[in-house]
């Protein structure tokens, strides 16, 4: 077995949604599907005049990347603080580029700010859960942090529903019986646009199908961090000059 396929956290129970020994390849394949969907979405926004087909494909990107990040947070991440810091720094680095390129279509801060908010809450949640004394002040702080995160999320893409969807991925991965909550937030994410709701829900059969594919997909650790700003700059330049 290759080193990249070894899980850092191997503890799991039957009630957890666990992808098995081939999880690293499944997650990597999901990431590639997300990259393709994201690219279609940005082409639809910047070049194709909000083309419905391109945008519908693009609705898959946010939940796919969110699921990948949360799964890695639970099973593949040794240092969760470092993991969240990396996402936060990438979000801050990306924001000026994101604003410059999408200024005529700006819907709020980039999606990585939402991922950072949600994962920060989940990290604090785990600290509270691990506290045997269940300090009431820590619980209160956790609630306040969630409320503030929801408030701040109104200045980001996908807003409150985005934060709650990412958090719901965590609890569904911990207990697959809670999948109905995730399905609800997937619906709310693009409500009331029926066409976008339907395309977003396609993540469920796509994810199930990918989880059954038994192939080895090499890990591309830094490709995405390079591809994201590069592709939107190229598309933005094309849209501006042509």
N, C-alpha and C positions, 0 to 999 in steps of 0.2 A: 504493500500500500504506500502511495506517495505521501510525503510529509504534509502537503496541503490538504489531504483528505482526512487527516487525523483531527478529531473534534477535541477542542479544549475542555468543554463541559460534556461529559458523556452520561451524566445522571439524567434519567428521564423515566417517567412512569407511563403506564398504558393509557392514561387519560390525556397525556400530552400529544400534541400534533408534532410528530417527529419524522424527519425525512429519511432516516436510516443511515447506513454506512456510506451511501453514495451522495450524502447531503451536499458536500462541497461542489460536486459537479452539477447537481440540480440547481443549487443557488447560483452558480456561475452561468448556467444556461438561462435561468430566469433573468439574470442581469442583462444578458445579450438581447433577450426579447424586449426588455425595458429600454435599452439603448435604441433599438430600431423604432419602437413606438414613440419614444421621445423625439427622435429625429423627424419622423413623419409629422408629429405635432408642430414642431418648430417650422418645418417647411410650410405646413398649412397656415400658420400664423403670418410668417414673414414674406412668403413668396406667392402662395396660392390663394391669397385673399380669403382666409378662413374657410378653406375647402372642407366641406362636411366630412368626407371620407377620411381625409388626413387627420382631422381633429378627433374623429371617433376612434381611430387607431391610437391616437395620442393619449386618450383617456386611460389607457392601460399603464402608462409609465409611472405615474405617481404611486398608485397602490403597489405595483411590482417592486419598485425601489424601496418603498416603505417596509414591505414584507421582508425583503432581503436584509435590510438594515436591522430589523428587529430580530430576525432569526440568527443573524451573526451576533447580535448583542447577547442573546441567550446562550447560544451553543459554541460560538467560535471566537469569543473575545476574552482574552486573559485580563487586559487592563481596560475596564469600561470607561474610566475617566479619560484616559488617553483617546479612546475611540470617539467619545463625545466631543472632546476638544478638536480632534481632526475634522469632524463634520462642521463644528462651529467656525473654525478657521477657514475652511473651504467656502462656507456660506458667505463669510465676510469678504473673502477674496473675490468671490463670484459676483457679489451684488453690484458693484459699479459697472461691470461688463453686462450683467443682466439688465440693469436700468438703461444703459446706453443703447443696447440692441432693441429692447422691447418698450422703449419709452412711449411709443404711440399705441401700445397695447398693454401698458403696465397695469397689473392687477394686484400688486403688492410684492413684498420681498420674496426672493427665490425659495423654492420648496425645501432647500436644505436647512433653512431657518426653522421651518415646521418640524423637520426631523430632529433637529437639535433640541427644540422645546420638549417634544414628546419623549425622547430618550433621556433627557435630564430628569423629567418627572419619573420615569420608570426606574432610573438609578436611585433616586431618593426613595421611591416606593420600596425597593429591595432593601435599602438601609433600614427603613422603618419595620419591614417584615422580619428582618434579622435581629431586631432589637427585642430581646427576651422580656424586657420590662415594659415594652410598648408605651414609652414616654408620651404622654398626651400632648406635650408641646411639639414634639416631632410630628405627630399626626396632624396637629393644627397647621404646622408649617407646610406639610405636604399638601393639605387642602388649599391653603393660601397660594402655594406655588401653582397648583393646577388652575385655580381661578385666574391668576395673573397670566398664565400661559394662554388660556382661552381668550382673555381680553387682548393680549398682544397679538394673537393670531389673526385678529381682524385686519391687521396691516400686512398680512402675508397672502400668498396664493393659497387657495383652498380653505383658508380661514379656520373657524372652529371645527368644522367637520373633518378637516385634514388632521388636526391634532388628535381628535377622538378616534379616528380610524387607526392611526398608528398605535395608539394605546390599546385599542381593541385587538390588534394583531397579537400583541404581547399576551393578553389574557386568553385568547383563543389558542395560541401555541402552548400555553400552560394547561389549558383545559378545553379540548376540542368541542365539548358540549356547548361552549359559548359562541360557536360560529355564527349563530343567528344575530348576535350583536354586530359582528363584523359585516355581515350581509346588509344589515340595516344602515350602517355608516357608509358602505359602498354605494347604497342607493341615495343617501342624503348628500354624498360628496358632490354629485353633479345635478341634483334636483334644482329646478323642476324639469330640466331638459330630458325628455324621455329617451331620445336617441343616444344621449351621452350616458344615461343610466344603464341602458341595455349594453352598450359597448364596454362600460366599466365592469359590469357583472361577468363579462366574458373571462375575466381573470380567474374565475373559479374553475371552469372546465379546462382552460389553458394550463393553469397551475397543476391541476390533477393529471393531465396528460403528460406534462413535463416530468412530474414526479415518478412516472412509470417508465421513463426512458433510462435505460441502463448503459450510458456511455460516459467516457471520461472526458470532461471539458477542462482543459488547462486553466489555471487561475491567472487572471490578468489584473494584478493588484493595483497598478497605477494608471492603467489605460483610461479608465473612466474619468479620473480626475484631470487628465489631459484632454480627453475628447470633448467633455462638456463645454468648457470655455472656447475651445478651438472651433467646434462646429457652429456655435451660435455667432461667433465673430465672422466666420466665412459666410453664413447665411445672411447675417446682418449687412455685411459689405455688399453682397450680391443684391440684396433688396434696395440698398441705398443707391448704388451706381447703375443698376439695370432696371 
